[in-house]
Amino acid sequence: MVDVQQAAATATDYLINLYPQLTLLDVQLEEVELTEDEKYWLITLSYPLLKVSAPSTSLAGFMPFKKDYKVFKIESDAGRVRSMKIRKLD
């Protein structure tokens, strides 16, 4: 069985391969879940949509930016990505 670290790494690699402008530092792990039947890992990753260039003030490091969220469905036995979906926040 693929463990949660392997599932998260698989999802991250998949995302970076689809969006080559992203780097590992851009991607953040948000949620992990093993389905009740233990067949799939659901891995939610986020990454910045737009990097805001802030003026050089003391608040520059706290400028908010928008993030996009993706949910990856990964087989728990083989570690293959089965789907990637947009995750909307309520």
KAKA-V312158 format. One record per residue. N is the residue number from 1. RES is the residue in one small letter. PSI is psi in whole degrees, 0 to 359 (NA if undefined). Layout:
N,RES,PSI + N,RES,PSI
//
This chain:
1,m,139 + 2,v,131 + 3,d,174 + 4,v,324 + 5,q,318 + 6,q,319 + 7,a,317 + 8,a,320 + 9,a,320 + 10,t,314 + 11,a,317 + 12,t,314 + 13,d,318 + 14,y,313 + 15,l,314 + 16,i,326 + 17,n,326 + 18,l,327 + 19,y,81 + 20,p,346 + 21,q,346 + 22,l,151 + 23,t,170 + 24,l,327 + 25,l,339 + 26,d,335 + 27,v,134 + 28,q,134 + 29,l,126 + 30,e,314 + 31,e,150 + 32,v,145 + 33,e,136 + 34,l,127 + 35,t,158 + 36,e,326 + 37,d,0 + 38,e,25 + 39,k,335 + 40,y,146 + 41,w,135 + 42,l,113 + 43,i,122 + 44,t,125 + 45,l,152 + 46,s,159 + 47,y,154 + 48,p,137 + 49,l,320 + 50,l,127 + 51,k,121 + 52,v,127 + 53,s,117 + 54,a,151 + 55,p,157 + 56,s,83 + 57,t,175 + 58,s,344 + 59,l,1 + 60,a,324 + 61,g,351 + 62,f,14 + 63,m,128 + 64,p,154 + 65,f,155 + 66,k,147 + 67,k,149 + 68,d,150 + 69,y,136 + 70,k,141 + 71,v,128 + 72,f,132 + 73,k,115 + 74,i,131 + 75,e,129 + 76,s,339 + 77,d,318 + 78,a,343 + 79,g,17 + 80,r,142 + 81,v,124 + 82,r,331 + 83,s,159 + 84,m,126 + 85,k,156 + 86,i,134 + 87,r,114 + 88,k,135 + 89,l,141 + 90,d,NA
//
